[in-house]
């Protein structure tokens, strides 16, 4: 069983603690993505799992066995790095089979494993080429192939697509998704790109400042963010977030602008309470240009001036001014809008979020 368990895992550099006692259980054959901004501790956590960083405190279990003191080669893991780290003087075949050669595996076994991995990753026609003769995407596939031939219990990916252009990143996401379906191994994948995390993983671990903010499926963290940070981090474009005060069934903002208090939160707030209101651009749109299926009673309409538009073909991102700040909306089947034009905007308050202004935690049930 290729389970991975982090129990109160801590990492310190001298007196500075950078990972603060995190707990996480990764199931057998699960694809889990660690995501967060730079410096949040995600790569450090991955390197502790790999054995490339010492664990300062807590326990790491792989397959039910504590591996804190085991060297990387004894943990039965394979790691794919941001840099391809291929030997330039070796062919693709030699690069993929090198770790097995070092382990003194029989030549026939090396050839069979390399052939099988090359077939999975469609590298067979490239086996005699050298890295300099490959594209970036092909090099990354070779790096993955080198990991596959070891037949590890756990694959670790450390931002493997960040060196690729946008088109190649999209193609390689598909390759990694296919890889997981074929090899059926446990994968822990570190990225700062939320799109990668959302499209690839079974569950997402969102980290911030060495702590885990939320763990859940892509749908859960998108629809039910546990904190203000998660709400603002997950989603593209990000959720509109603004502070307000609860007052007589309304949310009153600093400018004096107000919105009705969403019905789902009436029992969870008190008069005078400071909150953070959140609404995704998909639930805030020029009237008649959204996808909302909510009843009319949940739709609040307000006229707002347009600050800027970003045409994207079948949709346009429309930035409007509310509470003397810029809020972003998504306009489907767009029509031309002029800067400064006042537009009737619809807000689907049934999809709104409220967070405590003090703790940042959600105020939902």
Helices and strands as residue ranges (DSSP letters): E 4-13, E 16-26, E 31-35, H 42-50, E 57-62, E 65-66, G 72-74, E 77-80, H 92-102, H 107-120, G 124-126, G 131-133, H 136-148, E 154-158, H 166-183, E 186-191, H 194-200, E 203-208, E 211-216, H 218-223, H 228-233, E 240-247, E 250-253, E 258-260, G 263-265, E 274-279, G 281-283, E 284-286, G 296-298, E 299-311, E 315-322, E 325-332, E 342-348, G 349-351, E 353-356
